[in-house]
């Protein structure tokens, strides 16, 4: 559902869902980094470290995507033609 189709309750619910998902992903990222640090010194773990690095990149991508959606919802202001015309009028009048 697009942000312009949501009512205030739906927006708040989606904000809460996104915030929880982002928190969970940040926690997963922290745990993945910790696990990667634990195996860094093991010579035979190069493949595992590569998997961890790939996982970290994917987590970052998902976090960025969810943050962008969250920002869009928070910053969204519906277009109000009356107010827009009032602003244009005031601007033309020098107010």
C-alpha positions as CSV (number, residue, x, y, z in Angstrom):
1,X,0.0,0.0,0.0
2,X,1.3,3.4,-0.9
3,X,1.8,6.0,1.8
4,X,-0.8,8.3,0.2
5,X,-3.4,5.5,0.5
6,X,-2.9,5.1,4.3
7,X,-4.9,6.7,7.0
8,X,-3.1,7.8,10.2
9,X,-3.7,4.6,12.1
10,X,-2.2,2.6,9.2
11,X,0.8,4.9,9.0
12,X,1.5,4.5,12.7
13,X,1.2,0.8,12.5
14,X,3.6,0.7,9.5
15,X,6.0,3.0,11.3
16,X,6.0,0.6,14.3
17,X,6.5,-2.4,12.1
18,X,9.4,-0.8,10.2
19,X,11.0,0.4,13.4
20,X,10.8,-3.1,14.9
21,X,12.1,-4.7,11.7
22,X,15.0,-2.3,11.6
23,X,15.9,-2.9,15.2
24,X,15.9,-6.6,14.6
25,X,18.1,-6.3,11.5
26,X,20.5,-4.0,13.4
27,X,20.7,-6.7,16.1
28,X,21.3,-9.4,13.5
29,X,24.0,-7.2,11.9
30,X,25.7,-6.8,15.3
31,X,25.6,-10.5,15.9
32,X,26.9,-11.3,12.5
33,X,29.8,-8.9,13.0
34,X,30.6,-10.4,16.3
35,X,30.5,-13.9,14.9
36,X,32.8,-12.8,12.0
37,X,35.2,-11.3,14.5
38,X,35.3,-14.6,16.4
39,X,36.4,-16.5,13.4
40,X,38.7,-13.9,11.8
41,X,41.9,-15.5,13.2
42,X,41.0,-19.0,12.0
43,X,42.9,-19.6,8.8
44,X,40.5,-22.2,7.5
45,X,37.5,-19.9,7.9
46,X,38.1,-17.7,4.9
47,X,34.9,-19.0,3.2
48,X,32.9,-18.5,6.3
49,X,34.2,-14.9,6.6
50,X,33.2,-14.4,3.0
51,X,29.7,-15.6,3.8
52,X,29.5,-13.3,6.8
53,X,30.6,-10.3,4.7
54,X,27.9,-11.1,2.1
55,X,25.3,-11.4,4.9
56,X,26.4,-8.0,6.2
57,X,26.0,-6.4,2.8
58,X,22.6,-7.9,2.4
59,X,21.6,-6.7,5.9
60,X,22.8,-3.2,5.0
61,X,20.8,-3.2,1.8
62,X,17.6,-4.3,3.6
63,X,18.1,-1.8,6.4
64,X,18.6,1.0,3.9
65,X,15.4,0.0,2.0
66,X,13.4,-0.1,5.2
67,X,14.8,3.3,6.4
68,X,13.9,4.9,3.1
69,X,10.3,3.6,3.4
70,X,10.2,4.8,7.0
71,X,11.4,8.3,6.0
72,X,8.9,8.5,3.2
73,X,6.0,7.7,5.6
74,X,7.2,10.1,8.3
75,X,7.9,13.0,5.9
76,X,4.8,12.5,3.7
77,X,2.5,15.5,3.6
78,X,-0.6,15.1,1.5
79,X,-1.0,17.6,-1.3
80,X,-3.4,20.3,-0.3
81,X,-4.4,22.4,-3.3
82,X,-6.0,25.2,-1.3
83,X,-2.9,25.6,0.9
84,X,-0.6,25.5,-2.1
85,X,-2.6,28.2,-3.8
86,X,-2.5,30.3,-0.6
87,X,1.3,30.0,-0.5
88,X,1.6,31.0,-4.1
89,X,-0.8,34.0,-3.6
90,X,1.2,35.2,-0.5
91,X,4.4,34.8,-2.4
92,X,3.1,36.9,-5.3
93,X,1.8,39.5,-2.8
94,X,5.2,39.7,-1.1
95,X,4.1,38.3,2.3
